[in-house]
């Protein structure tokens, strides 16, 4: 599942995932949409942006983990300060990918988390 308010970024991530054999079961452009999609799809992985129009991705992270604890959340954001990365991981994200990223970086992180 991809949660990002940017359609462009969702398309890029969808392409990277498709090329590496992952199936995107849902996409969301907002926190509310993400929670609705989460209930319906129960994804293995969630790529989560921090800046969303209706919520903060870090606040959303807690809700995602409580609803779907088996999903592996990877925060994917341009906000790459050490304290933000640390907070993401402390709140339960399995990894952090800083934008801009390479397709190889996304693939490497997902493969490191396993299926």
GICORGI-V193536 format. One record per helix or strand of 2 or more residues. SS is the DSSP state (hx for helix, st for strand). FROM is the first residue (numbers start at 1). LEN is the number of residues. If there is no record, write none. Layout:
[[SS | FROM | LEN] [SS | FROM | LEN]]
This chain:
[[st | 2 | 2] [hx | 7 | 13] [st | 27 | 2] [hx | 31 | 11] [st | 45 | 4] [hx | 57 | 11] [st | 72 | 6] [hx | 82 | 9] [st | 95 | 4] [hx | 103 | 11]]
